[in-house]
Amino acid sequence: MSLREALNRRITARLPLKPVRSRLSAPIVSFTFDDFPKSAWTTGGAILAEHGAKGTYYLSGGFEGRRIDGLDYFDADDLRAAAAAGHEIGCHTFSHERTWSLDGASLMDDVDRNAAFVQDVLGDYVLSSFAYPYGEASPRTKLAFGRRFPTSRGIRKGVNAGVVDLSQLKAVGIEARSWAPTVIEAMVDQVRRKGGWLIFFTHDVSDDPSPYGATPEMLAHALRTAKAAGIETTPVKHALARLTFG
C-alpha cells in the first residue's frame, strides 16, 4: 500500500459524512455477500435457510454468468431465487471498478446501469443498500454514495454503535485468508455488550473457498454464535430501519 493510499484510508475512516445516532434497543447482526458468486446463493443461501436467516447480496451486474479466477458467478435464475426467498439485493456497482478511479458522473452512470440490470430481472426492485467494491472509499465517494443510498458498507473492521456513519458502515470478514473462530466470537460478544449492529461479509461459500470466501462451517459458525448470544439476524435494509427508528 502506498503512502497516499494509507493516508486516504485514515482520513476517510475518520470523516463521518452521514452520521446518525443509533436508536437500537437490542443488538442485531447482518450477513452479507459481495459480488454474488453462485455459491454464495446455492450453498450460502441454504445455510442461511437452515438457521432461519435472511441476508444481503451485494450484486455487480457485470459479473452475471461469468467465470472469473475460478469462481462462477450468479445468473438471472439465482437472482430471482434469492429475492423470492426474501433476501435483500444490494448494489455493488455494475462494473466493480475501484470507485476512486471514476469521476462523479461515471460513478452514478455505473450504479444506474446496475439498477437497470436488476430491474430487467426482478421488475420494480429498488437497490437501497450499497457496498464499496474492494471496500475502498474516499471522502468524495462517501459523499456521492451517501446521497444516493441510505447505507454504504465498507470493510473497516468494527461494530456499528453509538454515532454510526451510514456512508461507511463497519463490517467483519468471514474469510478463509484470515479465519479465526475466536475473532467471530469476540465480535459477537462485543455487539451484544454494546447493543449495536454487527455486519459480517464474505464472498463465495464452498469446501475449497477463495481467500476472500468462506467454508460452509465458517458461515455456520458465525450464524450459530449469533443465535447462541440471542441476537437477531436481519438484512441490511431492515437493520437500518431498526437503527434509525428503534
C-alpha positions in Angstrom: 0.0 0.0 0.0 1.3 3.4 -1.0 1.6 6.3 1.5 -1.1 8.1 -0.4 -3.5 5.1 -0.1 -2.7 4.7 3.6 -3.4 8.4 4.2 -6.6 8.3 2.2 -7.9 5.4 4.3 -7.1 7.1 7.5 -8.7 10.3 6.6 -11.8 8.6 5.1 -12.3 6.4 8.2 -12.2 9.5 10.5 -14.5 11.6 8.4 -18.1 10.6 9.0 -20.2 12.1 6.2 -23.6 10.6 7.2 -23.7 10.3 10.9 -26.8 9.1 12.8 -27.2 8.1 16.4 -28.3 4.6 16.9 -31.7 4.0 18.4 -31.3 0.3 18.7 -32.9 -1.3 21.8 -31.2 -4.6 21.2 -28.2 -5.8 19.2 -28.6 -7.0 15.6 -26.4 -8.9 13.1 -26.5 -8.8 9.3 -24.8 -11.4 6.9 -23.8 -10.0 3.6 -22.2 -11.4 0.4 -20.1 -9.3 -2.0 -20.0 -9.8 -5.8 -22.7 -12.6 -5.7 -20.7 -15.7 -6.6 -23.1 -18.5 -7.5 -22.0 -20.5 -4.4 -23.0 -17.6 -2.1 -26.6 -18.4 -3.1 -26.5 -22.2 -3.8 -24.5 -23.0 -0.7 -24.6 -19.9 1.4 -28.3 -19.4 0.9 -29.0 -22.9 2.0 -27.0 -22.4 5.2 -28.9 -19.2 6.0 -32.2 -21.0 5.5 -31.1 -23.8 7.9 -30.7 -21.1 10.5 -33.8 -19.2 9.6 -31.8 -16.2 8.5 -32.1 -13.7 5.6 -29.0 -11.9 4.1 -28.0 -9.2 1.8 -26.4 -10.0 -1.6 -24.4 -7.0 -3.0 -24.6 -7.6 -6.7 -22.4 -6.4 -9.6 -24.4 -6.9 -12.8 -21.3 -7.1 -14.9 -20.5 -10.5 -13.3 -23.7 -12.2 -14.4 -23.0 -15.7 -15.8 -19.2 -15.2 -15.8 -16.4 -17.4 -14.5 -13.6 -15.2 -13.1 -10.4 -16.5 -11.3 -12.0 -19.9 -10.9 -15.3 -18.7 -9.5 -18.7 -19.0 -11.2 -21.0 -16.0 -10.6 -24.8 -15.7 -10.4 -27.2 -16.0 -13.2 -30.7 -14.5 -13.6 -32.3 -17.5 -12.0 -30.1 -17.2 -9.0 -31.0 -13.6 -8.6 -34.7 -14.3 -8.9 -34.5 -17.2 -6.4 -32.6 -15.2 -3.8 -35.1 -12.3 -4.0 -38.1 -14.6 -3.9 -36.7 -16.2 -0.7 -36.7 -12.9 1.0 -33.1 -11.9 0.8 -32.1 -8.3 0.1 -30.3 -7.5 -3.2 -27.9 -4.6 -2.8 -25.7 -2.6 -5.2 -22.0 -3.2 -5.7 -21.8 -1.1 -8.9 -22.2 -2.8 -12.3 -18.5 -2.9 -13.4 -16.9 -3.5 -10.0 -14.3 -0.8 -10.6 -12.4 0.9 -7.8 -14.7 3.8 -7.1 -11.9 6.3 -6.5 -10.8 5.8 -10.1 -14.1 7.1 -11.6 -15.4 10.7 -11.8 -18.7 11.6 -10.2 -20.7 11.2 -13.4 -19.2 7.8 -14.2 -19.9 6.6 -10.7 -23.6 7.4 -11.0 -23.8 6.0 -14.5 -22.4 2.8 -13.2 -24.9 2.4 -10.4 -27.7 3.4 -12.7 -26.7 0.6 -15.0 -26.7 -1.8 -12.1 -30.2 -0.7 -11.1 -31.4 -1.1 -14.6 -29.9 -4.6 -14.8 -31.7 -5.7 -11.6 -35.0 -4.2 -12.7 -34.8 -6.1 -16.0 -34.6 -9.3 -14.0 -36.7 -8.5 -10.9 -39.1 -5.8 -12.2 -39.7 -2.8 -9.9 -37.0 -3.5 -7.4 -35.1 -0.7 -5.6 -31.5 -1.2 -4.6 -31.3 0.6 -1.2 -28.0 -0.7 0.2 -24.6 -0.2 -1.3 -21.1 -1.8 -0.7 -17.9 -0.3 -2.0 -16.0 -2.6 -4.4 -12.8 -3.8 -2.7 -14.1 -2.0 0.3 -12.3 1.2 -1.0 -13.9 4.5 -0.2 -12.8 8.1 -0.2 -14.3 11.3 1.1 -15.6 12.1 -2.4 -17.2 8.7 -2.9 -18.6 8.6 0.6 -20.4 11.8 -0.2 -21.6 10.7 -3.6 -22.9 7.3 -2.5 -24.2 8.7 0.8 -26.5 10.9 -1.3 -27.6 8.0 -3.5 -28.1 5.2 -1.0 -29.4 5.0 2.6 -26.4 2.9 3.6 -22.9 2.3 2.2 -20.8 -0.6 3.6 -17.1 -0.8 3.7 -14.7 -3.4 5.1 -13.3 -1.4 8.0 -13.5 -3.8 11.0 -15.8 -3.0 13.9 -19.3 -2.8 15.4 -21.7 0.0 14.4 -22.8 1.6 17.7 -23.3 5.0 19.2 -22.9 7.5 16.4 -22.9 5.4 13.2 -21.5 6.6 9.8 -24.1 5.4 7.3 -21.7 6.4 4.5 -19.1 3.8 5.6 -20.6 1.1 7.8 -18.1 -1.1 9.6 -18.0 -4.8 8.9 -16.2 -8.0 9.8 -15.0 -10.5 7.3 -15.7 -14.2 7.3 -12.8 -15.1 5.0 -10.5 -18.1 4.6 -7.4 -15.9 4.4 -7.9 -14.6 8.0 -10.3 -17.1 9.6 -10.2 -17.4 13.4 -13.3 -18.6 15.2 -12.3 -16.6 18.3 -12.5 -13.4 16.3 -16.1 -14.1 15.3 -16.9 -14.9 18.9 -15.3 -11.8 20.2 -17.1 -9.6 17.7 -20.5 -11.2 18.6 -19.7 -10.6 22.3 -18.8 -7.0 21.6 -22.0 -6.2 19.7 -24.0 -7.9 22.5 -22.4 -5.7 25.1 -22.6 -2.5 23.0 -26.2 -3.1 21.8 -25.0 -2.2 18.3 -25.1 -3.6 14.7 -22.6 -6.1 13.5 -22.3 -6.8 9.8 -20.5 -9.9 8.5 -19.3 -10.1 4.9 -17.9 -12.8 2.7 -17.9 -13.8 -1.0 -18.1 -17.4 -2.2 -19.1 -20.3 0.1 -17.6 -23.7 -0.6 -15.4 -26.5 0.8 -12.5 -25.0 -1.1 -13.2 -21.3 -1.0 -11.2 -18.4 -2.4 -9.1 -16.4 0.1 -12.0 -14.0 0.3 -14.7 -16.6 0.7 -15.8 -19.0 3.5 -16.4 -22.7 4.0 -19.9 -23.8 5.0 -18.6 -24.4 8.5 -17.2 -20.9 8.8 -20.5 -19.3 7.8 -22.5 -21.7 10.0 -20.2 -21.0 13.0 -20.9 -17.2 12.7 -24.7 -17.9 12.5 -24.6 -20.3 15.5 -22.6 -17.9 17.5 -25.0 -15.0 16.9 -28.0 -17.2 17.6 -26.5 -18.6 20.9 -26.0 -15.0 22.0 -29.7 -14.3 21.4 -29.0 -11.8 18.6 -31.5 -11.3 15.8 -30.2 -11.6 12.2 -31.7 -9.4 9.6 -30.8 -7.9 6.1 -29.1 -4.5 6.0 -32.1 -2.5 4.9 -34.2 -3.9 7.8 -31.4 -3.3 10.2 -31.2 0.3 9.1 -34.9 0.8 9.9 -34.3 -0.6 13.4 -31.1 1.6 13.8 -32.9 4.8 12.9 -36.4 4.3 14.3 -35.8 1.9 17.2 
